[in-house]
Amino acid sequence: MSDTHRDRRTLPIADERQPAATSIDVHEQDPPHEPVRPLRPPNGAPNVVLVLLDDMGFGAPSAFGGPCQTPAADRLAAGGLRYTRFHVTAICSPTRQSLLTGRNHHSVGMGVTTEMASAAPGYSGIRPRSAATLAQTLRGNGYNTAAFGKWHQTPARDVSPAGPFDRWPTGEGFEKFYGFLCAEMNHWYPVLFDGTAPFEPERRPEDGYHLSEDLVDQAIEWVDTQRTLKPDVPFLVYLPFGATHAPYHVPREYRDKYRGAFDHGWDQQREITLRKQKDLGVIPPDAELAPWAEGVPHWDELSDAERRSSAALMELYAGFAEHTDVQVGRLVDALEANGSLDDTLFIYILGDNGASGEGGLGGTLNEHRFASGIPDSAEFINAHAEALGDETTHAHYPVGWALAMNTPYQWTKQVASHFGGTRDGMIVHWPNGISERGGLRHQFHHVIDVVPTILEAAGIPEPTSVDGVAQQPIEGTSMLYSFDAPEAPDRHRLQYFEMVGNRGIYHDGWMAVTRHGTPWEMVSTGRRYFDDDVWELYDTNVDWTQARDISAEHPGKLHQLQQLFLTEAARYNVFPLDDRMTERENPREAGRLDLFGDRRTVTFHGPGLRLTEETAPNVKNRSHTLTAHVEVPRGGGEGVLVAQGGRFGGWSLYVHEGCPRYAYNYFGLHVHTVASGERLSPGEHEIQMAFAYDGGGVGQGGTATLLVDGEKVAEGRVDATIPYYFAFDETFDLGVDRASPVTDDYRTADNEFTGTLRWLRVDLGDDLCSSSQNEDERARFRAAHD
């Protein structure tokens, strides 16, 4: 059976049947047996490279008129096509799930991010097996497949050494994975996975290490090896960067390149970008700037200190963006050098959502701090200006710059109702498959269209069965029709949008939308009712940017589209609507299962374990006890027994100068230290930290008591605790504190406990913050810190 006649709709493809033996003696076998040929894709199937940037708006990259220089994007656009009406889902995980499955995000359980999943079918964070990934389909048809970077699709409770691993990248069709599974990562000190094995790079920033560079190094090495060993087999490379999501970590020279470049402010930047976009043709000559977001100050309303801090944070972001794109350019150069570029379908998506407003009105040096309701002042940011971008900062720019980076559209990431949250630039480059160079394509398309485009380009049909599971239909529309037909009419004519209650429905240019919340209000201050939301209506056939709400003039059309939204939402598992953000990071609040469930006691045996926050015992907002059984060597012990989080928030139980200590780092603002003055003698000891939580809601304080062999040796107050999340990019570590340090008592490296950690037990008390209390307590918590 030839490859041409194999049934590619059922995966895995059945093996070729070999003819039976006709002779006892191999010398008399007639016809002689032929070797089984390896499975190959259809003739002419191209290599595929899929690059995804994080948190970049339509108006940020120079390829679409923005102020952030993107030479690789410019180069690929000059040799390929820019898509000017390409849409994503308004937030991270949902876009990625849709990108790799070709289905709407609620259809595949990803109505919101993995760490905010709930029990509802559209929000479970679990890809159904009836929606195979692009990698599964291509690998099942003979491609080699690899992914490097941010995954953010594995159910949070599965990210542990116990698995299961079927929804890790290597379980979803990728033969090679190198990267991280969470929402963001420290680019200087990342905690990564190589396949399913925890991995931490040995090189450090002082050695020239940076995560984005590392990811591309790994991708280039993999491609070069694959080309050397299997030049006749096409490959899929998926390269989703952690950049340009916060934290903004970038080599100093890239930040310095933009010194003074944004002193004119975000209002003027919008005008500058608008003109460049019209010159490039990525928006029409008559396009208007969409309205400014309510409640966001204009540049001339800021104080001098606020303008300085805001400009510095934008300089940092721009440098981060350019540095990332330069790494993409290195991959392009490598493909050209090994002769693969011309026959590679290279899809470059410049944003998994619009630019992010999650840094608040003034920006922040620690986004987790802001997400819990604690803003940074301009004076505080300016006092740390020289450190911006290094390992001591976890910065995010202000909302005003997010709005400017989404020029000419309104609103930001999370806001699925408006193009500022959902419209991003996309570039397609395929010299052997696209005749035009430097073309523009204005057809309406969505991230679910990528999979069917790649399958059509490769000549591979949509599978109807994968691993014995019947497949739900791919919901996207191939873009291949537009590659050599710039004037072709739209084929993707209907699309719903929804994210945390923000809703929209597009049909043949008409769009009805309603914004339910404000993205930078990360902590709810009270319930908002969906029936109270105000709907707007736009005719994007004549109003490209959603600049003019015409709902009052066309109430009938608005009502028709509202009804259409209800139909599409019911069809794709959008209901029930859920507008909770930060509070859903707590599994109990979200109503999802976590790894430990109702277990109150967990015992870990020995050092070395590294757990994400979702798979570690949840010590937040409750009393708890840490008990470590250790053996102290002669000369005394030193180092970490257990730690969670890092420099920007967390806690650590450790031995310093021979004495046990406990440190609680409150968002990097203050480190509370409880220290014994008695050195541990050589031999076996039981070191215990008992934390008595004050109760009365989330984020309250408590008293930490240190005991050695049952005797109290120190006690101290922790005035306030972290209520929702320590860090996406840090871990719960046994016998060491990985990534950034919780306390300056020890360094980032070389903090492993020098004695022997026999076991460590975590005992959890009552959770004093029930769901019924949370809404009022969150309001009080925020008010106390405003």
C-alpha positions in Angstrom: 0.0 0.0 0.0 1.6 3.3 -1.1 1.6 6.5 1.0 -0.7 8.0 -1.6 -3.4 5.4 -0.9 -3.1 5.3 2.9 -6.1 6.3 4.9 -4.9 9.5 6.6 -8.2 10.3 8.3 -7.7 7.6 10.9 -4.6 8.1 13.1 -2.4 6.3 13.8 -2.2 5.2 10.1 -2.3 1.5 9.8 1.0 -0.3 9.1 1.6 -1.6 5.6 0.7 -5.3 5.4 3.7 -7.4 4.4 3.2 -10.4 2.0 3.4 -13.8 3.7 6.4 -16.0 3.3 6.3 -18.3 0.3 9.4 -20.3 1.2 11.1 -21.9 4.1 14.5 -20.8 2.7 15.1 -17.1 2.3 17.1 -17.8 -0.9 14.0 -19.2 -2.5 11.6 -16.5 -1.4 9.7 -15.1 -4.4 9.1 -12.3 -4.6 11.8 -11.3 -2.1 10.6 -9.3 0.9 11.1 -5.6 0.7 11.8 -3.4 3.8 8.9 -1.6 5.3 9.0 2.0 4.2 8.7 4.6 6.9 5.6 6.7 6.9 6.0 10.0 5.0 3.7 13.0 4.5 2.2 13.6 1.1 4.6 14.8 -1.6 5.2 18.5 -1.4 4.3 18.9 2.2 6.3 21.9 3.6 8.2 22.3 6.8 6.1 24.3 9.3 7.4 26.9 11.8 4.8 28.5 14.1 6.1 31.4 16.2 3.9 33.0 18.8 4.8 36.1 20.8 3.1 36.9 24.1 1.2 40.0 25.2 2.1 42.1 22.1 -0.5 44.4 20.6 -1.3 45.2 17.0 0.4 48.6 17.3 3.7 47.5 18.9 5.9 45.9 16.2 7.4 48.0 13.5 6.1 45.4 10.9 2.6 46.9 11.7 3.6 50.5 12.2 4.6 50.3 15.9 7.6 51.8 17.7 9.2 48.5 18.7 11.8 47.5 16.1 11.1 44.0 14.8 13.7 43.3 12.0 12.8 39.7 11.6 9.1 40.4 11.3 9.9 43.2 8.8 12.1 40.8 6.8 9.5 38.0 6.7 6.7 40.4 5.8 8.8 41.8 2.9 9.2 38.2 1.6 5.7 37.1 2.4 2.3 38.4 3.5 0.9 40.6 6.3 -2.6 39.7 7.6 -4.2 42.8 9.0 -7.5 41.3 10.3 -6.2 38.3 12.2 -7.8 37.6 15.6 -7.0 35.8 18.8 -9.0 35.1 22.0 -7.8 37.9 24.3 -5.8 35.9 26.7 -2.9 33.3 26.8 -4.0 29.7 27.3 -7.2 29.9 25.2 -5.3 31.3 22.2 -2.8 28.5 22.4 -5.4 25.8 22.7 -7.2 27.2 19.7 -4.0 27.6 17.8 -3.0 24.0 18.2 -6.5 22.4 17.8 -8.3 24.6 15.2 -11.3 24.8 17.6 -12.8 27.6 19.5 -11.4 27.8 23.0 -14.5 26.9 24.9 -15.0 23.9 22.6 -11.8 22.5 23.9 -12.2 23.4 27.6 -10.1 26.5 27.7 -12.5 29.4 28.3 -9.8 31.0 30.4 -6.2 30.1 31.5 -5.2 26.8 33.0 -4.6 28.2 36.5 -8.1 29.8 36.5 -10.0 26.7 35.3 -13.3 25.7 36.9 -15.6 22.7 36.8 -17.7 24.0 33.8 -17.1 22.1 30.5 -16.0 25.1 28.6 -13.6 26.2 31.4 -12.1 22.9 32.6 -8.7 23.6 31.3 -8.6 20.0 29.8 -8.4 19.5 26.1 -10.8 16.7 25.1 -9.3 13.8 23.3 -11.8 14.4 20.5 -9.8 17.5 19.6 -6.4 16.3 18.5 -3.6 18.8 18.2 -1.8 19.9 15.1 1.3 18.1 16.3 -0.6 14.9 16.8 -1.9 15.1 13.3 1.3 16.0 11.6 3.3 13.5 13.6 0.7 10.9 12.7 1.4 11.7 9.1 5.2 11.3 9.3 6.4 14.8 10.4 9.1 15.3 13.0 7.7 17.7 15.7 9.2 19.9 18.4 8.1 22.7 20.7 10.3 25.2 22.5 9.0 27.8 25.0 5.8 28.6 26.8 3.1 25.8 26.8 0.5 26.9 29.3 -2.1 24.3 28.3 -1.5 21.4 30.7 -4.1 21.1 33.5 -2.5 22.8 36.5 -2.9 19.8 38.8 -1.0 17.5 36.3 2.2 19.6 36.4 4.0 17.4 38.8 6.4 14.4 38.7 3.4 12.1 39.2 1.8 13.3 36.0 -0.2 12.2 34.2 1.8 13.3 31.2 -0.7 12.8 28.4 -1.5 16.5 28.2 2.1 17.6 28.4 3.6 18.6 25.1 5.2 15.2 24.6 1.8 13.6 25.2 0.1 15.9 22.7 2.2 15.1 19.6 5.6 16.8 20.1 8.6 14.5 20.0 10.7 17.1 21.6 9.8 19.8 24.2 12.0 22.3 26.0 10.4 25.1 27.9 7.9 25.8 30.7 4.3 25.0 31.3 3.0 28.0 33.3 1.8 31.5 32.4 5.2 33.3 32.6 8.8 32.8 33.4 11.8 34.6 34.8 14.0 35.0 31.8 17.2 35.2 33.9 16.6 32.2 36.2 14.0 30.0 34.5 12.7 26.7 35.9 12.2 24.6 32.8 11.3 21.1 31.5 13.2 19.0 29.0 10.4 16.6 27.9 8.9 15.8 31.3 12.1 16.1 33.3 12.7 19.3 35.4 15.6 21.2 34.0 17.5 24.4 35.1 20.1 25.9 32.9 23.6 25.9 34.3 24.5 29.2 32.7 23.6 32.4 34.5 22.9 36.0 33.5 26.5 36.9 34.3 27.5 34.3 31.7 25.3 35.8 29.1 22.2 33.6 29.7 18.8 34.7 28.6 15.7 32.4 28.2 14.7 33.7 24.7 18.2 33.1 23.4 18.2 29.7 25.0 14.9 28.7 23.4 16.2 29.6 19.9 19.5 27.9 20.5 17.6 24.7 21.3 15.3 25.1 18.3 18.2 25.7 15.9 20.1 22.7 17.2 17.1 20.5 16.8 16.3 21.6 13.3 20.0 21.3 12.2 20.1 17.8 13.6 16.8 16.8 12.0 18.0 18.2 8.6 21.2 16.3 8.8 19.7 13.0 9.7 16.3 13.1 7.9 16.5 15.8 5.1 13.6 14.1 3.3 11.2 14.4 6.3 9.4 17.7 6.9 9.3 19.1 10.4 7.0 21.2 12.6 8.7 23.6 15.0 6.4 25.4 17.5 8.2 28.4 19.1 5.9 30.2 21.6 8.1 32.7 23.5 7.6 33.7 27.1 8.3 37.2 25.9 6.8 39.8 25.7 4.8 38.8 28.8 5.9 40.3 32.1 8.4 40.1 33.7 10.3 42.4 31.2 13.8 40.9 31.4 16.2 42.0 28.7 19.9 42.7 28.3 20.7 46.3 29.2 21.9 47.3 25.7 18.4 46.7 24.3 16.7 48.9 26.9 19.4 51.6 26.5 18.7 51.7 22.8 15.3 53.2 23.5 16.4 55.9 26.1 14.2 58.9 25.6 12.3 57.3 22.7 8.9 57.6 24.6 9.2 60.9 26.4 6.5 62.3 24.1 4.0 60.0 25.8 1.3 57.6 24.8 -1.2 60.0 23.3 1.3 61.3 20.7 2.6 57.7 20.2 -0.9 56.7 19.0 -0.9 59.4 16.4 2.6 58.5 15.2 1.7 54.8 14.9 -1.5 55.6 13.2 0.3 57.5 10.5 2.9 54.7 10.0 0.1 52.1 9.8 -1.6 54.0 7.1 1.7 54.4 5.2 2.2 50.6 5.4 -1.3 50.0 4.3 -2.2 47.8 7.3 -5.2 50.0 8.0 -7.2 52.0 5.5 -6.4 55.7 4.9 -9.7 56.8 6.5 -9.3 54.7 9.7 -9.8 56.6 12.9 -8.3 56.2 16.3 -10.7 54.3 18.5 -11.8 56.0 21.6 -9.5 56.2 24.6 -10.4 54.0 27.5 -12.4 55.6 30.3 -10.5 56.2 33.5 -7.0 56.1 32.0 -5.2 59.4 32.3 -3.8 61.2 29.3 -0.1 62.0 29.2 -0.4 65.6 30.0 -2.4 64.7 33.1 0.6 62.9 34.7 3.0 64.4 37.1 6.7 64.7 36.1 7.5 61.7 38.2 4.7 59.6 36.6 5.9 60.6 33.1 9.5 59.5 34.0 8.5 56.2 35.4 6.0 55.5 32.6 8.5 56.3 29.8 11.2 54.1 31.5 8.9 51.1 31.6 8.0 51.6 28.0 11.7 51.8 27.0 12.1 48.5 28.8 9.2 46.8 27.0 10.4 48.0 23.6 13.9 46.6 24.2 12.3 43.4 25.4 10.2 43.2 22.2 13.1 43.9 19.9 15.4 41.4 21.6 12.8 38.7 21.2 12.3 39.4 17.5 16.1 39.4 17.0 16.0 35.8 18.3 13.4 34.9 15.7 15.8 36.4 13.1 18.4 34.0 14.3 16.1 31.1 13.6 15.3 32.5 10.1 19.0 32.8 9.4 19.6 29.1 10.5 16.7 27.9 8.2 18.3 29.8 5.3 21.7 28.5 6.1 20.5 24.8 6.1 18.5 25.3 2.9 15.1 24.9 4.5 13.7 28.4 4.5 12.1 28.5 1.0 10.1 25.4 1.6 9.0 26.3 5.1 5.6 27.6 5.8 6.6 30.2 8.5 3.6 31.6 10.4 4.6 34.5 12.8 1.8 35.6 15.2 2.7 38.8 16.9 0.6 38.4 20.1 -1.6 35.8 21.7 -3.8 38.6 22.8 -3.7 42.4 22.7 -1.1 44.4 24.8 -1.6 43.9 28.5 -3.1 46.4 30.9 -2.4 44.2 33.9 0.3 46.5 35.2 -2.3 49.0 36.3 -2.6 52.7 35.6 0.9 53.5 36.8 2.9 50.3 36.0 4.6 48.1 38.5 7.9 46.5 39.5 6.0 43.4 40.6 2.9 42.4 38.7 1.9 39.8 41.4 1.8 42.7 43.9 -0.4 44.7 41.7 -2.7 41.8 41.0 -3.4 41.6 44.7 -4.4 45.2 44.8 -1.1 46.9 45.8 0.1 49.5 43.3 3.6 50.9 43.0 4.1 54.7 43.2 6.0 56.5 40.4 8.5 57.6 43.0 9.1 53.9 44.0 9.6 52.9 40.4 11.9 55.8 39.7 14.0 54.9 42.7 14.6 51.6 41.1 14.9 52.8 37.5 18.5 51.7 36.9 17.6 48.1 37.9 14.7 47.8 35.4 15.0 44.6 33.4 17.5 42.9 35.7 16.8 40.0 38.0 15.6 42.3 40.9 12.6 43.5 38.9 9.4 41.9 37.7 8.1 44.9 35.7 5.0 45.6 33.7 4.3 48.9 31.9 1.2 51.1 32.6 -2.2 50.8 30.9 -1.6 53.9 28.8 1.2 52.2 27.0 -0.9 49.1 26.5 -3.6 51.2 24.8 -0.9 52.8 22.6 0.5 49.4 21.7 -3.0 48.4 20.5 -3.2 51.4 18.1 -5.6 52.0 16.4 -7.9 49.9 18.4 -9.5 50.3 21.9 -9.0 48.4 25.1 -6.5 45.6 25.9 -5.8 42.0 26.7 -8.8 40.3 28.4 -11.3 42.5 26.5 -12.6 40.1 23.9 -15.3 42.5 22.9 -12.9 45.0 21.3 -10.1 44.7 18.8 -7.5 46.0 21.2 -7.9 42.6 23.0 -8.2 40.4 20.0 -6.6 41.8 16.8 -2.9 41.0 16.3 -0.5 41.2 13.4 0.3 37.9 11.6 2.9 37.2 8.9 3.0 34.2 6.6 6.2 33.5 4.7 6.5 30.6 2.3 8.5 31.3 -0.8 7.8 28.0 -2.5 4.1 28.3 -1.8 3.3 32.0 -2.1 4.1 34.0 -5.2 3.6 37.5 -3.9 6.3 39.3 -1.9 5.4 42.0 0.6 1.7 41.6 0.1 -1.2 42.6 2.4 -4.2 40.4 3.1 -7.3 42.0 4.6 -9.6 39.0 4.9 -11.1 38.4 8.4 -9.4 35.4 10.1 -9.1 33.9 13.5 -6.5 31.8 15.3 -8.6 28.7 14.8 -7.8 29.1 11.1 -4.2 28.2 11.4 -4.6 24.4 11.8 -6.8 23.9 8.7 -4.4 26.2 6.7 -1.4 24.1 7.6 -3.2 20.8 6.9 -4.3 22.1 3.5 -0.8 23.3 2.6 0.5 19.8 3.5 -2.2 17.9 1.7 -3.2 16.2 4.9 -6.9 15.7 5.6 -8.6 16.6 8.9 -8.6 13.3 10.9 -11.9 11.8 11.8 -10.4 9.4 14.4 -7.3 9.7 16.5 -6.1 6.9 18.9 -9.6 5.4 18.6 -11.4 8.6 19.6 -13.9 10.1 17.1 -12.9 13.7 16.4 -15.1 16.8 16.7 -14.9 18.9 13.6 -12.2 21.5 13.2 -14.0 24.8 13.5 -11.6 27.1 11.6 -11.4 28.1 8.0 -8.3 27.6 5.9 -6.5 30.8 4.9 -4.8 29.1 1.9 -7.4 30.5 -0.5 -6.0 34.0 0.2 -2.3 33.3 -0.3 -2.4 34.2 -4.0 -5.8 35.9 -4.1 -5.5 39.3 -2.3 -9.1 40.3 -3.4 -10.7 37.0 -2.5 -13.9 37.5 -0.4 -13.8 36.5 3.2 -14.6 32.9 4.0 -14.5 33.2 7.8 -17.7 35.2 8.1 -19.0 34.4 11.6 -17.0 34.4 14.9 -18.0 34.8 18.5 -15.6 36.2 21.2 -15.7 35.9 25.0 -13.3 36.3 27.9 -14.2 36.8 31.6 -17.6 38.1 30.6 -16.4 40.5 27.8 -18.4 39.4 24.7 -18.5 40.0 21.0 -20.1 38.6 17.9 -18.8 39.2 14.3 -20.9 38.5 11.2 -20.0 39.8 7.7 -18.4 43.0 9.0 -21.0 43.8 11.6 -20.0 43.4 15.2 -22.0 43.7 18.4 -19.9 43.8 21.6 -20.2 44.4 25.3 -17.4 45.0 27.8 -18.1 43.6 31.1 -15.0 44.4 33.2 -11.9 46.5 33.4 -8.7 44.4 32.9 -6.5 46.2 35.4 -9.1 45.7 38.2 -7.6 42.3 38.9 -9.4 41.8 42.2 -13.1 42.0 42.2 -14.7 44.6 44.4 -18.3 43.4 44.1 -20.5 41.4 41.8 -21.4 42.8 38.3 -24.5 41.5 36.6 -24.2 40.5 33.0 -27.7 41.8 32.2 -26.5 45.3 33.2 -23.8 45.3 30.5 -24.2 47.9 27.7 -24.0 46.6 24.1 -22.4 48.5 21.3 -22.7 48.0 17.5 -20.1 48.6 14.8 -20.1 48.3 11.1 -16.5 47.4 10.5 -17.0 47.4 6.7 -16.9 51.2 7.0 -15.5 51.6 10.5 -12.3 49.6 10.5 -11.3 50.4 14.2 -14.7 50.2 16.1 -14.5 54.0 16.5 -18.2 54.8 16.1 -20.9 53.0 18.1 -24.1 53.0 16.0 -26.3 50.9 18.3 -28.8 53.7 18.7 -29.2 54.0 14.9 -29.6 50.3 14.3 -31.4 48.7 17.3 -32.8 45.9 15.2 -29.4 44.9 13.9 -28.0 45.0 17.4 -30.8 42.7 18.7 -30.2 40.3 15.8 -26.5 40.0 16.6 -27.2 39.6 20.3 -29.4 36.6 19.5 -26.7 35.3 17.3 -24.2 35.5 20.1 -26.5 33.4 22.3 -26.8 30.8 19.6 -23.0 30.6 19.1 -22.3 30.7 22.8 -24.6 27.8 23.5 -23.1 25.9 20.6 -19.5 26.3 21.8 -19.8 25.8 25.6 -19.4 29.5 26.5 -22.1 29.3 29.3 -22.1 29.8 32.2 -20.3 33.1 31.9 -17.6 33.6 34.6 -16.0 37.0 35.2 -13.7 36.0 38.1 -10.0 36.7 37.6 -7.4 36.6 40.3 -9.7 34.9 42.8 -10.1 31.9 40.5 -6.4 31.1 41.0 -7.5 29.5 44.2 -8.8 26.0 43.3 -11.3 26.1 46.1 -12.7 29.4 44.9 -12.8 28.2 41.3 -14.5 24.9 42.1 -11.8 22.7 40.4 -9.8 19.8 41.8 -6.3 20.4 42.8 -3.7 17.7 43.4 -4.0 17.4 47.2 -7.8 18.0 47.5 -8.9 17.9 51.1 -5.6 16.3 52.4 -4.4 18.1 55.5 -1.0 16.3 55.9 1.6 15.7 53.2 5.0 14.2 53.9 7.9 14.6 51.5 10.8 12.2 51.6 14.1 13.9 51.1 15.3 16.8 49.0 15.1 17.6 45.3 11.4 17.9 44.6 10.2 20.9 42.6 6.5 21.6 42.5 4.4 24.3 40.8 2.1 26.3 43.1 -0.9 24.3 41.8 0.7 21.0 42.9 2.1 22.1 46.2 0.3 22.2 49.5 -1.7 25.4 49.7 -0.5 27.3 52.8 -2.2 30.6 51.9 -4.8 32.1 54.2 -4.6 29.3 56.8 -2.7 28.1 59.7 0.0 25.5 58.9 3.0 23.8 60.2 6.3 22.8 58.5 8.3 20.0 60.2 11.7 19.0 58.9 13.7 16.0 60.2 17.3 16.7 59.5 20.8 15.5 60.2 23.3 18.3 60.8 26.9 17.4 59.9 30.0 18.2 61.9 30.8 21.9 61.6 27.1 22.8 61.4 24.5 22.9 58.6 23.6 25.6 56.2 21.0 26.1 53.5 17.3 25.8 52.6 15.1 23.1 53.9 11.9 24.1 52.1 11.0 27.3 50.2 8.1 28.5 48.0 8.2 31.5 45.7 11.1 33.9 45.5 12.3 37.5 45.5 8.9 38.9 44.5 6.9 36.9 47.1 7.2 33.7 49.1 8.6 32.0 52.2 11.5 29.9 53.3 12.5 27.7 56.2 16.3 27.5 56.2 19.5 27.3 58.3 21.7 30.4 58.3 25.1 30.5 60.0 24.1 27.3 61.8 20.8 28.7 63.2 17.3 27.9 61.9 15.3 30.7 60.4 12.0 31.4 58.7 11.5 34.2 56.2 8.2 35.5 54.8 8.7 37.8 51.8 5.7 40.0 51.3 5.6 40.9 47.6 9.2 42.0 47.7 8.2 45.0 49.9 9.3 43.5 53.2 10.9 40.3 54.4 9.8 39.2 57.9 12.5 37.1 59.4 12.1 34.9 62.5 15.5 33.8 63.6 16.9 31.5 66.4 20.1 32.6 68.0 21.1 29.0 68.9 23.2 27.0 66.6 22.1 23.5 65.7 24.4 20.8 67.2 25.7 18.0 65.0 23.2 15.1 64.7 19.5 14.6 64.2 17.0 17.3 64.9 13.4 18.2 64.2 13.0 21.8 63.0 9.4 23.1 63.0 7.7 26.3 62.0 4.2 26.8 63.2 2.2 29.6 61.5 -0.9 30.8 63.4 -3.0 32.6 60.9 -5.0 35.6 62.2 -8.1 34.6 60.2 -10.9 37.0 59.2 -10.3 36.8 55.5 -7.6 36.7 52.8 -4.2 38.2 53.1 -4.2 38.6 56.8 -1.2 38.3 59.1 -0.1 35.7 61.5 2.5 34.6 64.0 5.4 32.3 63.1 7.0 30.2 65.8 10.2 28.3 65.4 10.8 25.1 67.4 13.8 22.8 67.6 13.2 19.3 69.0 9.9 20.5 70.4 11.3 23.6 72.2 10.4 27.1 71.1 13.5 29.0 70.0 12.0 32.1 68.3 8.7 33.8 67.4 7.7 36.7 65.3 4.9 38.5 63.5 4.1 38.5 59.8 2.0 41.6 59.4 0.3 40.5 56.1 0.4 37.5 53.8 0.0 36.9 50.1 -3.6 36.1 49.5 -3.9 34.6 46.0 -0.6 33.5 44.3 3.1 33.6 45.2 4.4 33.4 41.6 3.8 31.7 38.3 7.5 31.5 37.6 8.7 30.1 41.0 8.3 26.8 42.7 7.9 24.9 45.9 11.3 23.4 46.5 12.6 20.7 48.9 16.2 21.2 50.2 16.9 24.2 48.0 15.4 27.5 46.8 15.5 27.5 43.0 15.3 30.5 40.7 15.2 33.8 42.7 15.9 33.7 46.5 13.2 34.5 49.0 15.7 36.2 51.3 19.1 37.9 51.0 20.3 35.6 53.7 21.4 33.3 50.9 22.2 33.6 47.2 20.3 32.5 44.1 22.8 29.6 43.7 24.5 27.4 46.2 21.7 27.4 48.8 21.2 23.7 49.1 21.0 22.3 52.6 24.5 21.0 53.4 23.1 18.5 55.9 20.7 15.7 55.3 17.0 16.3 54.9 15.3 13.1 55.9 11.8 14.2 55.5 9.5 17.2 55.6 5.9 17.3 56.6 3.3 20.0 55.8 0.3 20.1 58.1 -2.6 22.3 57.0 -5.1 23.9 59.3 -8.7 25.0 58.5 -9.1 27.3 55.5 -10.6 30.4 57.1 -11.5 32.0 53.9 -14.6 30.3 52.6 -16.1 31.3 49.3 -19.0 33.1 51.0 -16.5 35.3 52.8 -14.2 36.1 49.9 -16.1 38.8 48.1 -16.3 41.2 51.1 -12.8 40.3 52.3 -11.3 41.0 48.9 -12.9 44.4 49.0 -11.5 45.1 52.5 -8.1 43.8 51.5 -7.9 46.1 48.5 -9.2 49.1 50.4 -6.6 48.6 53.1 -3.8 48.8 50.5 -5.1 51.5 48.1 
